[in-house]
Amino acid sequence: MTEEGRETQEVEEVQESQEIQDVQDVPEVEDVRDVPEAQGSDVQAPDEQRPDVSEPAEPPEGFEATVESVIEAVLFASDEPLTEARLADIVEASAKQVREHVESLNAKYQANNNAFRIEQIAGGYQMLTLSPYNYWLKKLLRARSDNKLSPAALETLAIVAYKQPIMRADIEAIRGVAVGEVIRSLSYKGMVKIVGRAEVLGRPMLYGTTKRFLEVFGLNTLKDLPKIEELKKPAS
């Protein structure tokens, strides 16, 4: 191998190593609730980012809700424990009524063999899944973790989605870097699969997206992908 060939091979190996690191070291998305508010700032968020603090709309006409069903709906939607006083204020009932309805709901859940109960946590009530279901919940959390994609993987996946069926060489020509490890990672995550072989010298493999890809991105079919024209930045 010539000196020039060795240098080219070394560059490709460094690029592929970096892409592997990109896939493995995807940072966790920070919860915006953990970011402290700026003190003394007069800057206001855009209207679309401001929380809706207006009075809640009245229930639809003809809809009837019981105190018990409202408690259930509120606890189901809450991601943190709610104190007895807070629940009583929301459902407009007494603390005693809240306790009675929570007991009634738990009795119904047990009778129906439901997988959850309303538990007392940190001085409040919260709807929690029963511990025997941890085995399956851990599999769910592991699947969510496996679906995290690095910027390099997202770029590659976008190319495959819009250009499929497509050869690896064409993906690399568009991205300008080697994508072997990225494609293997996407295949492992169930996002990309081999859909055939190209009718060219060497019969290289063709790649396309999977049903899992549609599920993760909330698409019914590939026709639901945004049009390329819609993704173009407007002229400044």
CNS distance restraints for C-alpha pairs under 8 A (distance, minus, plus):
assign (resid   1 and name CA) (resid   5 and name CA) 6.04 0.50 0.50
assign (resid   1 and name CA) (resid   6 and name CA) 6.60 0.50 0.50
assign (resid   2 and name CA) (resid   6 and name CA) 6.35 0.50 0.50
assign (resid   3 and name CA) (resid   7 and name CA) 6.34 0.50 0.50
assign (resid   4 and name CA) (resid   8 and name CA) 6.32 0.50 0.50
assign (resid   5 and name CA) (resid   9 and name CA) 6.25 0.50 0.50
assign (resid   6 and name CA) (resid  10 and name CA) 6.21 0.50 0.50
assign (resid   7 and name CA) (resid  11 and name CA) 6.29 0.50 0.50
assign (resid   8 and name CA) (resid  12 and name CA) 6.35 0.50 0.50
assign (resid   9 and name CA) (resid  13 and name CA) 6.23 0.50 0.50
assign (resid  10 and name CA) (resid  14 and name CA) 6.29 0.50 0.50
assign (resid  11 and name CA) (resid  15 and name CA) 6.29 0.50 0.50
assign (resid  12 and name CA) (resid  16 and name CA) 6.15 0.50 0.50
assign (resid  12 and name CA) (resid 177 and name CA) 7.56 0.50 0.50
assign (resid  12 and name CA) (resid 178 and name CA) 6.43 0.50 0.50
assign (resid  13 and name CA) (resid  17 and name CA) 6.10 0.50 0.50
assign (resid  14 and name CA) (resid  18 and name CA) 6.20 0.50 0.50
assign (resid  15 and name CA) (resid  19 and name CA) 6.34 0.50 0.50
assign (resid  15 and name CA) (resid 177 and name CA) 6.80 0.50 0.50
assign (resid  15 and name CA) (resid 178 and name CA) 6.63 0.50 0.50
assign (resid  16 and name CA) (resid  20 and name CA) 6.31 0.50 0.50
assign (resid  16 and name CA) (resid 178 and name CA) 6.07 0.50 0.50
assign (resid  16 and name CA) (resid 179 and name CA) 6.92 0.50 0.50
assign (resid  16 and name CA) (resid 180 and name CA) 7.25 0.50 0.50
assign (resid  16 and name CA) (resid 181 and name CA) 6.40 0.50 0.50
assign (resid  17 and name CA) (resid  21 and name CA) 6.38 0.50 0.50
assign (resid  18 and name CA) (resid  22 and name CA) 6.23 0.50 0.50
assign (resid  19 and name CA) (resid  23 and name CA) 6.38 0.50 0.50
assign (resid  19 and name CA) (resid 152 and name CA) 6.74 0.50 0.50
assign (resid  19 and name CA) (resid 179 and name CA) 7.79 0.50 0.50
assign (resid  19 and name CA) (resid 181 and name CA) 6.97 0.50 0.50
assign (resid  19 and name CA) (resid 182 and name CA) 6.55 0.50 0.50
assign (resid  20 and name CA) (resid  24 and name CA) 6.30 0.50 0.50
assign (resid  20 and name CA) (resid 181 and name CA) 6.21 0.50 0.50
assign (resid  20 and name CA) (resid 182 and name CA) 6.90 0.50 0.50
assign (resid  21 and name CA) (resid  25 and name CA) 5.80 0.50 0.50
assign (resid  22 and name CA) (resid  26 and name CA) 6.32 0.50 0.50
assign (resid  22 and name CA) (resid 150 and name CA) 5.68 0.50 0.50
assign (resid  22 and name CA) (resid 151 and name CA) 7.60 0.50 0.50
assign (resid  22 and name CA) (resid 152 and name CA) 7.01 0.50 0.50
assign (resid  23 and name CA) (resid 149 and name CA) 6.52 0.50 0.50
assign (resid  23 and name CA) (resid 150 and name CA) 5.23 0.50 0.50
assign (resid  23 and name CA) (resid 152 and name CA) 7.78 0.50 0.50
assign (resid  23 and name CA) (resid 153 and name CA) 7.10 0.50 0.50
assign (resid  23 and name CA) (resid 182 and name CA) 7.45 0.50 0.50
assign (resid  23 and name CA) (resid 185 and name CA) 7.48 0.50 0.50
assign (resid  26 and name CA) (resid 148 and name CA) 6.97 0.50 0.50
assign (resid  26 and name CA) (resid 149 and name CA) 6.93 0.50 0.50
assign (resid  26 and name CA) (resid 150 and name CA) 5.73 0.50 0.50
assign (resid  30 and name CA) (resid  34 and name CA) 7.52 0.50 0.50
assign (resid  31 and name CA) (resid  35 and name CA) 7.47 0.50 0.50
assign (resid  45 and name CA) (resid  49 and name CA) 5.99 0.50 0.50
assign (resid  45 and name CA) (resid  50 and name CA) 6.15 0.50 0.50
assign (resid  46 and name CA) (resid  50 and name CA) 6.59 0.50 0.50
assign (resid  59 and name CA) (resid  63 and name CA) 6.46 0.50 0.50
assign (resid  65 and name CA) (resid  69 and name CA) 6.24 0.50 0.50
assign (resid  65 and name CA) (resid  70 and name CA) 6.60 0.50 0.50
assign (resid  66 and name CA) (resid  70 and name CA) 6.27 0.50 0.50
assign (resid  67 and name CA) (resid  71 and name CA) 6.25 0.50 0.50
assign (resid  67 and name CA) (resid  91 and name CA) 6.33 0.50 0.50
assign (resid  67 and name CA) (resid  93 and name CA) 7.56 0.50 0.50
assign (resid  67 and name CA) (resid 101 and name CA) 7.81 0.50 0.50
assign (resid  68 and name CA) (resid  72 and name CA) 6.28 0.50 0.50
assign (resid  68 and name CA) (resid 101 and name CA) 5.49 0.50 0.50
assign (resid  68 and name CA) (resid 102 and name CA) 7.63 0.50 0.50
assign (resid  68 and name CA) (resid 105 and name CA) 7.46 0.50 0.50
assign (resid  69 and name CA) (resid  73 and name CA) 6.15 0.50 0.50
assign (resid  70 and name CA) (resid  74 and name CA) 6.10 0.50 0.50
assign (resid  70 and name CA) (resid  91 and name CA) 6.51 0.50 0.50
assign (resid  71 and name CA) (resid  75 and name CA) 6.15 0.50 0.50
assign (resid  71 and name CA) (resid  87 and name CA) 7.15 0.50 0.50
assign (resid  71 and name CA) (resid  91 and name CA) 6.70 0.50 0.50
assign (resid  71 and name CA) (resid  98 and name CA) 7.73 0.50 0.50
assign (resid  71 and name CA) (resid 101 and name CA) 7.80 0.50 0.50
assign (resid  71 and name CA) (resid 102 and name CA) 7.79 0.50 0.50
assign (resid  72 and name CA) (resid  76 and name CA) 5.98 0.50 0.50
assign (resid  72 and name CA) (resid 105 and name CA) 7.70 0.50 0.50
assign (resid  73 and name CA) (resid  77 and name CA) 6.24 0.50 0.50
assign (resid  74 and name CA) (resid  78 and name CA) 6.13 0.50 0.50
assign (resid  75 and name CA) (resid  82 and name CA) 7.63 0.50 0.50
assign (resid  75 and name CA) (resid 125 and name CA) 7.53 0.50 0.50
assign (resid  75 and name CA) (resid 126 and name CA) 5.99 0.50 0.50
assign (resid  75 and name CA) (resid 127 and name CA) 5.92 0.50 0.50
assign (resid  76 and name CA) (resid 126 and name CA) 8.00 0.50 0.50
assign (resid  76 and name CA) (resid 127 and name CA) 6.18 0.50 0.50
assign (resid  78 and name CA) (resid  82 and name CA) 7.84 0.50 0.50
assign (resid  78 and name CA) (resid 126 and name CA) 7.59 0.50 0.50
assign (resid  79 and name CA) (resid 126 and name CA) 7.94 0.50 0.50
assign (resid  80 and name CA) (resid 126 and name CA) 6.58 0.50 0.50
assign (resid  81 and name CA) (resid 120 and name CA) 7.82 0.50 0.50
assign (resid  81 and name CA) (resid 121 and name CA) 6.20 0.50 0.50
assign (resid  81 and name CA) (resid 122 and name CA) 6.95 0.50 0.50
assign (resid  81 and name CA) (resid 123 and name CA) 7.56 0.50 0.50
assign (resid  81 and name CA) (resid 124 and name CA) 4.84 0.50 0.50
assign (resid  81 and name CA) (resid 125 and name CA) 4.96 0.50 0.50
assign (resid  81 and name CA) (resid 126 and name CA) 4.66 0.50 0.50
assign (resid  82 and name CA) (resid  86 and name CA) 6.13 0.50 0.50
assign (resid  82 and name CA) (resid  87 and name CA) 6.36 0.50 0.50
assign (resid  82 and name CA) (resid 123 and name CA) 7.91 0.50 0.50
assign (resid  82 and name CA) (resid 124 and name CA) 4.65 0.50 0.50
assign (resid  82 and name CA) (resid 125 and name CA) 5.14 0.50 0.50
assign (resid  82 and name CA) (resid 126 and name CA) 6.59 0.50 0.50
assign (resid  83 and name CA) (resid  87 and name CA) 6.24 0.50 0.50
assign (resid  83 and name CA) (resid 123 and name CA) 6.12 0.50 0.50
assign (resid  83 and name CA) (resid 124 and name CA) 3.88 0.50 0.50
assign (resid  83 and name CA) (resid 125 and name CA) 6.10 0.50 0.50
assign (resid  84 and name CA) (resid  88 and name CA) 6.08 0.50 0.50
assign (resid  84 and name CA) (resid  95 and name CA) 6.01 0.50 0.50
assign (resid  84 and name CA) (resid  98 and name CA) 6.91 0.50 0.50
assign (resid  84 and name CA) (resid  99 and name CA) 7.74 0.50 0.50
assign (resid  84 and name CA) (resid 124 and name CA) 6.18 0.50 0.50
assign (resid  84 and name CA) (resid 125 and name CA) 7.12 0.50 0.50
assign (resid  85 and name CA) (resid  89 and name CA) 6.16 0.50 0.50
assign (resid  85 and name CA) (resid  95 and name CA) 6.27 0.50 0.50
assign (resid  86 and name CA) (resid  90 and name CA) 6.28 0.50 0.50
assign (resid  87 and name CA) (resid  91 and name CA) 6.14 0.50 0.50
assign (resid  87 and name CA) (resid  95 and name CA) 8.00 0.50 0.50
assign (resid  87 and name CA) (resid  98 and name CA) 7.16 0.50 0.50
assign (resid  88 and name CA) (resid  92 and name CA) 5.51 0.50 0.50
assign (resid  88 and name CA) (resid  93 and name CA) 4.92 0.50 0.50
assign (resid  88 and name CA) (resid  94 and name CA) 5.53 0.50 0.50
assign (resid  88 and name CA) (resid  95 and name CA) 5.59 0.50 0.50
assign (resid  88 and name CA) (resid  98 and name CA) 6.25 0.50 0.50
assign (resid  89 and name CA) (resid  93 and name CA) 6.77 0.50 0.50
assign (resid  93 and name CA) (resid  97 and name CA) 6.24 0.50 0.50
assign (resid  93 and name CA) (resid  98 and name CA) 6.88 0.50 0.50
assign (resid  94 and name CA) (resid  98 and name CA) 6.39 0.50 0.50
assign (resid  95 and name CA) (resid  99 and name CA) 6.38 0.50 0.50
assign (resid  96 and name CA) (resid 100 and name CA) 6.29 0.50 0.50
assign (resid  97 and name CA) (resid 101 and name CA) 6.10 0.50 0.50
assign (resid  98 and name CA) (resid 102 and name CA) 6.11 0.50 0.50
assign (resid  99 and name CA) (resid 103 and name CA) 6.26 0.50 0.50
assign (resid 100 and name CA) (resid 104 and name CA) 6.19 0.50 0.50
assign (resid 101 and name CA) (resid 105 and name CA) 6.04 0.50 0.50
assign (resid 102 and name CA) (resid 106 and name CA) 6.20 0.50 0.50
assign (resid 102 and name CA) (resid 118 and name CA) 6.94 0.50 0.50
assign (resid 103 and name CA) (resid 107 and name CA) 6.21 0.50 0.50
assign (resid 104 and name CA) (resid 108 and name CA) 6.37 0.50 0.50
assign (resid 105 and name CA) (resid 109 and name CA) 6.19 0.50 0.50
assign (resid 105 and name CA) (resid 118 and name CA) 7.91 0.50 0.50
assign (resid 106 and name CA) (resid 110 and name CA) 6.12 0.50 0.50
assign (resid 106 and name CA) (resid 117 and name CA) 5.78 0.50 0.50
assign (resid 106 and name CA) (resid 118 and name CA) 6.38 0.50 0.50
assign (resid 107 and name CA) (resid 111 and name CA) 6.14 0.50 0.50
assign (resid 108 and name CA) (resid 112 and name CA) 6.09 0.50 0.50
assign (resid 109 and name CA) (resid 113 and name CA) 6.00 0.50 0.50
assign (resid 109 and name CA) (resid 114 and name CA) 5.02 0.50 0.50
assign (resid 109 and name CA) (resid 115 and name CA) 7.84 0.50 0.50
assign (resid 109 and name CA) (resid 116 and name CA) 7.13 0.50 0.50
assign (resid 109 and name CA) (resid 117 and name CA) 6.68 0.50 0.50
assign (resid 110 and name CA) (resid 114 and name CA) 6.15 0.50 0.50
assign (resid 110 and name CA) (resid 117 and name CA) 7.96 0.50 0.50
assign (resid 115 and name CA) (resid 129 and name CA) 5.74 0.50 0.50
assign (resid 115 and name CA) (resid 130 and name CA) 5.75 0.50 0.50
assign (resid 115 and name CA) (resid 133 and name CA) 7.44 0.50 0.50
assign (resid 116 and name CA) (resid 127 and name CA) 6.74 0.50 0.50
assign (resid 116 and name CA) (resid 128 and name CA) 5.40 0.50 0.50
assign (resid 116 and name CA) (resid 129 and name CA) 4.15 0.50 0.50
assign (resid 116 and name CA) (resid 130 and name CA) 5.25 0.50 0.50
assign (resid 117 and name CA) (resid 127 and name CA) 5.69 0.50 0.50
assign (resid 117 and name CA) (resid 128 and name CA) 5.65 0.50 0.50
assign (resid 117 and name CA) (resid 129 and name CA) 6.54 0.50 0.50
assign (resid 117 and name CA) (resid 130 and name CA) 6.91 0.50 0.50
assign (resid 118 and name CA) (resid 125 and name CA) 6.37 0.50 0.50
assign (resid 118 and name CA) (resid 126 and name CA) 5.46 0.50 0.50
assign (resid 118 and name CA) (resid 127 and name CA) 4.34 0.50 0.50
assign (resid 118 and name CA) (resid 128 and name CA) 6.19 0.50 0.50
assign (resid 119 and name CA) (resid 125 and name CA) 5.59 0.50 0.50
assign (resid 119 and name CA) (resid 126 and name CA) 5.47 0.50 0.50
assign (resid 119 and name CA) (resid 127 and name CA) 6.20 0.50 0.50
assign (resid 119 and name CA) (resid 128 and name CA) 6.69 0.50 0.50
assign (resid 120 and name CA) (resid 124 and name CA) 5.41 0.50 0.50
assign (resid 120 and name CA) (resid 125 and name CA) 4.63 0.50 0.50
assign (resid 120 and name CA) (resid 126 and name CA) 6.44 0.50 0.50
assign (resid 121 and name CA) (resid 125 and name CA) 5.89 0.50 0.50
assign (resid 121 and name CA) (resid 126 and name CA) 6.53 0.50 0.50
assign (resid 129 and name CA) (resid 133 and name CA) 7.05 0.50 0.50
assign (resid 130 and name CA) (resid 134 and name CA) 7.63 0.50 0.50
assign (resid 133 and name CA) (resid 137 and name CA) 6.35 0.50 0.50
assign (resid 134 and name CA) (resid 138 and name CA) 5.95 0.50 0.50
assign (resid 135 and name CA) (resid 139 and name CA) 6.79 0.50 0.50
assign (resid 136 and name CA) (resid 140 and name CA) 6.47 0.50 0.50
assign (resid 137 and name CA) (resid 141 and name CA) 6.32 0.50 0.50
assign (resid 138 and name CA) (resid 142 and name CA) 6.07 0.50 0.50
assign (resid 139 and name CA) (resid 143 and name CA) 6.14 0.50 0.50
assign (resid 140 and name CA) (resid 144 and name CA) 6.32 0.50 0.50
assign (resid 141 and name CA) (resid 145 and name CA) 6.26 0.50 0.50
assign (resid 142 and name CA) (resid 146 and name CA) 6.18 0.50 0.50
assign (resid 143 and name CA) (resid 147 and name CA) 6.35 0.50 0.50
assign (resid 144 and name CA) (resid 148 and name CA) 7.00 0.50 0.50
assign (resid 146 and name CA) (resid 189 and name CA) 6.49 0.50 0.50
assign (resid 147 and name CA) (resid 189 and name CA) 6.32 0.50 0.50
assign (resid 149 and name CA) (resid 153 and name CA) 5.70 0.50 0.50
assign (resid 149 and name CA) (resid 154 and name CA) 6.14 0.50 0.50
assign (resid 150 and name CA) (resid 154 and name CA) 6.18 0.50 0.50
assign (resid 151 and name CA) (resid 155 and name CA) 6.14 0.50 0.50
assign (resid 152 and name CA) (resid 156 and name CA) 6.26 0.50 0.50
assign (resid 152 and name CA) (resid 182 and name CA) 7.34 0.50 0.50
assign (resid 153 and name CA) (resid 157 and name CA) 5.97 0.50 0.50
assign (resid 153 and name CA) (resid 182 and name CA) 5.84 0.50 0.50
assign (resid 153 and name CA) (resid 183 and name CA) 7.77 0.50 0.50
assign (resid 153 and name CA) (resid 186 and name CA) 7.12 0.50 0.50
assign (resid 154 and name CA) (resid 158 and name CA) 6.05 0.50 0.50
assign (resid 155 and name CA) (resid 159 and name CA) 6.40 0.50 0.50
assign (resid 155 and name CA) (resid 175 and name CA) 7.93 0.50 0.50
assign (resid 156 and name CA) (resid 160 and name CA) 6.31 0.50 0.50
assign (resid 156 and name CA) (resid 171 and name CA) 7.06 0.50 0.50
assign (resid 156 and name CA) (resid 175 and name CA) 7.65 0.50 0.50
assign (resid 156 and name CA) (resid 179 and name CA) 7.61 0.50 0.50
assign (resid 156 and name CA) (resid 182 and name CA) 7.46 0.50 0.50
assign (resid 156 and name CA) (resid 183 and name CA) 7.60 0.50 0.50
assign (resid 157 and name CA) (resid 161 and name CA) 6.02 0.50 0.50
assign (resid 157 and name CA) (resid 186 and name CA) 7.68 0.50 0.50
assign (resid 157 and name CA) (resid 191 and name CA) 7.86 0.50 0.50
assign (resid 157 and name CA) (resid 192 and name CA) 7.64 0.50 0.50
assign (resid 157 and name CA) (resid 209 and name CA) 7.90 0.50 0.50
assign (resid 158 and name CA) (resid 162 and name CA) 6.25 0.50 0.50
assign (resid 159 and name CA) (resid 163 and name CA) 5.76 0.50 0.50
assign (resid 159 and name CA) (resid 164 and name CA) 7.79 0.50 0.50
assign (resid 159 and name CA) (resid 171 and name CA) 6.76 0.50 0.50
assign (resid 160 and name CA) (resid 164 and name CA) 5.16 0.50 0.50
assign (resid 160 and name CA) (resid 165 and name CA) 7.21 0.50 0.50
assign (resid 160 and name CA) (resid 166 and name CA) 6.47 0.50 0.50
assign (resid 160 and name CA) (resid 171 and name CA) 7.51 0.50 0.50
assign (resid 160 and name CA) (resid 192 and name CA) 7.98 0.50 0.50
assign (resid 160 and name CA) (resid 207 and name CA) 6.82 0.50 0.50
assign (resid 160 and name CA) (resid 208 and name CA) 5.85 0.50 0.50
assign (resid 160 and name CA) (resid 209 and name CA) 6.75 0.50 0.50
assign (resid 161 and name CA) (resid 208 and name CA) 6.65 0.50 0.50
assign (resid 161 and name CA) (resid 209 and name CA) 5.96 0.50 0.50
assign (resid 161 and name CA) (resid 222 and name CA) 7.80 0.50 0.50
assign (resid 164 and name CA) (resid 206 and name CA) 7.78 0.50 0.50
assign (resid 164 and name CA) (resid 207 and name CA) 6.42 0.50 0.50
assign (resid 164 and name CA) (resid 208 and name CA) 5.08 0.50 0.50
assign (resid 164 and name CA) (resid 209 and name CA) 7.59 0.50 0.50
assign (resid 165 and name CA) (resid 195 and name CA) 6.97 0.50 0.50
assign (resid 165 and name CA) (resid 196 and name CA) 7.96 0.50 0.50
assign (resid 165 and name CA) (resid 206 and name CA) 5.44 0.50 0.50
assign (resid 165 and name CA) (resid 207 and name CA) 5.33 0.50 0.50
assign (resid 165 and name CA) (resid 208 and name CA) 5.23 0.50 0.50
assign (resid 166 and name CA) (resid 170 and name CA) 6.63 0.50 0.50
assign (resid 166 and name CA) (resid 171 and name CA) 7.20 0.50 0.50
assign (resid 166 and name CA) (resid 206 and name CA) 5.01 0.50 0.50
assign (resid 166 and name CA) (resid 207 and name CA) 5.31 0.50 0.50
assign (resid 166 and name CA) (resid 208 and name CA) 6.93 0.50 0.50
assign (resid 167 and name CA) (resid 171 and name CA) 6.57 0.50 0.50
assign (resid 167 and name CA) (resid 198 and name CA) 7.38 0.50 0.50
assign (resid 167 and name CA) (resid 204 and name CA) 6.67 0.50 0.50
assign (resid 167 and name CA) (resid 205 and name CA) 6.07 0.50 0.50
assign (resid 167 and name CA) (resid 206 and name CA) 4.74 0.50 0.50
assign (resid 167 and name CA) (resid 207 and name CA) 6.27 0.50 0.50
assign (resid 168 and name CA) (resid 172 and name CA) 6.24 0.50 0.50
assign (resid 168 and name CA) (resid 179 and name CA) 7.25 0.50 0.50
assign (resid 168 and name CA) (resid 180 and name CA) 7.57 0.50 0.50
assign (resid 168 and name CA) (resid 205 and name CA) 7.51 0.50 0.50
assign (resid 168 and name CA) (resid 206 and name CA) 7.29 0.50 0.50
assign (resid 168 and name CA) (resid 207 and name CA) 7.52 0.50 0.50
assign (resid 169 and name CA) (resid 173 and name CA) 6.12 0.50 0.50
assign (resid 170 and name CA) (resid 174 and name CA) 6.33 0.50 0.50
assign (resid 171 and name CA) (resid 175 and name CA) 6.19 0.50 0.50
assign (resid 171 and name CA) (resid 179 and name CA) 7.42 0.50 0.50
assign (resid 172 and name CA) (resid 176 and name CA) 5.30 0.50 0.50
assign (resid 172 and name CA) (resid 177 and name CA) 5.38 0.50 0.50
assign (resid 172 and name CA) (resid 178 and name CA) 5.55 0.50 0.50
assign (resid 172 and name CA) (resid 179 and name CA) 6.15 0.50 0.50
assign (resid 173 and name CA) (resid 177 and name CA) 7.44 0.50 0.50
assign (resid 179 and name CA) (resid 183 and name CA) 6.06 0.50 0.50
assign (resid 180 and name CA) (resid 184 and name CA) 6.32 0.50 0.50
assign (resid 181 and name CA) (resid 185 and name CA) 6.14 0.50 0.50
assign (resid 182 and name CA) (resid 186 and name CA) 6.21 0.50 0.50
assign (resid 183 and name CA) (resid 187 and name CA) 6.05 0.50 0.50
assign (resid 183 and name CA) (resid 192 and name CA) 7.33 0.50 0.50
assign (resid 184 and name CA) (resid 188 and name CA) 6.16 0.50 0.50
assign (resid 185 and name CA) (resid 189 and name CA) 6.28 0.50 0.50
assign (resid 186 and name CA) (resid 190 and name CA) 6.27 0.50 0.50
assign (resid 186 and name CA) (resid 191 and name CA) 5.31 0.50 0.50
assign (resid 186 and name CA) (resid 192 and name CA) 5.53 0.50 0.50
assign (resid 187 and name CA) (resid 191 and name CA) 5.76 0.50 0.50
assign (resid 187 and name CA) (resid 192 and name CA) 4.76 0.50 0.50
assign (resid 187 and name CA) (resid 193 and name CA) 5.77 0.50 0.50
assign (resid 190 and name CA) (resid 210 and name CA) 6.86 0.50 0.50
assign (resid 190 and name CA) (resid 212 and name CA) 6.14 0.50 0.50
assign (resid 190 and name CA) (resid 213 and name CA) 7.39 0.50 0.50
assign (resid 191 and name CA) (resid 209 and name CA) 5.76 0.50 0.50
assign (resid 191 and name CA) (resid 210 and name CA) 5.44 0.50 0.50
assign (resid 191 and name CA) (resid 211 and name CA) 7.72 0.50 0.50
assign (resid 191 and name CA) (resid 212 and name CA) 5.79 0.50 0.50
assign (resid 191 and name CA) (resid 213 and name CA) 4.84 0.50 0.50
assign (resid 192 and name CA) (resid 207 and name CA) 6.68 0.50 0.50
assign (resid 192 and name CA) (resid 208 and name CA) 5.66 0.50 0.50
assign (resid 192 and name CA) (resid 209 and name CA) 4.48 0.50 0.50
assign (resid 192 and name CA) (resid 210 and name CA) 5.63 0.50 0.50
assign (resid 192 and name CA) (resid 213 and name CA) 7.54 0.50 0.50
assign (resid 193 and name CA) (resid 207 and name CA) 5.68 0.50 0.50
assign (resid 193 and name CA) (resid 208 and name CA) 5.63 0.50 0.50
assign (resid 193 and name CA) (resid 209 and name CA) 6.13 0.50 0.50
assign (resid 193 and name CA) (resid 210 and name CA) 6.44 0.50 0.50
assign (resid 194 and name CA) (resid 205 and name CA) 6.53 0.50 0.50
assign (resid 194 and name CA) (resid 206 and name CA) 5.72 0.50 0.50
assign (resid 194 and name CA) (resid 207 and name CA) 4.64 0.50 0.50
assign (resid 194 and name CA) (resid 208 and name CA) 6.35 0.50 0.50
assign (resid 195 and name CA) (resid 205 and name CA) 7.63 0.50 0.50
assign (resid 195 and name CA) (resid 206 and name CA) 5.65 0.50 0.50
assign (resid 195 and name CA) (resid 207 and name CA) 5.51 0.50 0.50
assign (resid 195 and name CA) (resid 208 and name CA) 5.95 0.50 0.50
assign (resid 196 and name CA) (resid 205 and name CA) 5.91 0.50 0.50
assign (resid 196 and name CA) (resid 206 and name CA) 5.14 0.50 0.50
assign (resid 196 and name CA) (resid 207 and name CA) 7.30 0.50 0.50
assign (resid 197 and name CA) (resid 203 and name CA) 5.45 0.50 0.50
assign (resid 197 and name CA) (resid 204 and name CA) 5.49 0.50 0.50
assign (resid 197 and name CA) (resid 205 and name CA) 4.36 0.50 0.50
assign (resid 197 and name CA) (resid 206 and name CA) 5.17 0.50 0.50
assign (resid 198 and name CA) (resid 203 and name CA) 5.12 0.50 0.50
assign (resid 198 and name CA) (resid 204 and name CA) 5.55 0.50 0.50
assign (resid 198 and name CA) (resid 205 and name CA) 6.22 0.50 0.50
assign (resid 198 and name CA) (resid 206 and name CA) 6.18 0.50 0.50
assign (resid 199 and name CA) (resid 203 and name CA) 5.76 0.50 0.50
assign (resid 200 and name CA) (resid 204 and name CA) 7.42 0.50 0.50
assign (resid 209 and name CA) (resid 213 and name CA) 6.14 0.50 0.50
assign (resid 210 and name CA) (resid 214 and name CA) 6.91 0.50 0.50
assign (resid 211 and name CA) (resid 215 and name CA) 6.41 0.50 0.50
assign (resid 212 and name CA) (resid 216 and name CA) 6.16 0.50 0.50
assign (resid 213 and name CA) (resid 217 and name CA) 6.28 0.50 0.50
assign (resid 214 and name CA) (resid 218 and name CA) 5.82 0.50 0.50
assign (resid 214 and name CA) (resid 219 and name CA) 4.75 0.50 0.50
assign (resid 214 and name CA) (resid 220 and name CA) 6.42 0.50 0.50
assign (resid 214 and name CA) (resid 221 and name CA) 6.81 0.50 0.50
assign (resid 214 and name CA) (resid 222 and name CA) 7.51 0.50 0.50
assign (resid 215 and name CA) (resid 219 and name CA) 6.31 0.50 0.50
assign (resid 215 and name CA) (resid 220 and name CA) 7.79 0.50 0.50
assign (resid 219 and name CA) (resid 224 and name CA) 5.95 0.50 0.50
assign (resid 219 and name CA) (resid 225 and name CA) 7.25 0.50 0.50
assign (resid 220 and name CA) (resid 224 and name CA) 6.58 0.50 0.50
assign (resid 221 and name CA) (resid 225 and name CA) 7.82 0.50 0.50
assign (resid 226 and name CA) (resid 230 and name CA) 6.53 0.50 0.50
assign (resid 226 and name CA) (resid 231 and name CA) 7.17 0.50 0.50
assign (resid 227 and name CA) (resid 231 and name CA) 6.81 0.50 0.50
assign (resid 228 and name CA) (resid 232 and name CA) 6.71 0.50 0.50
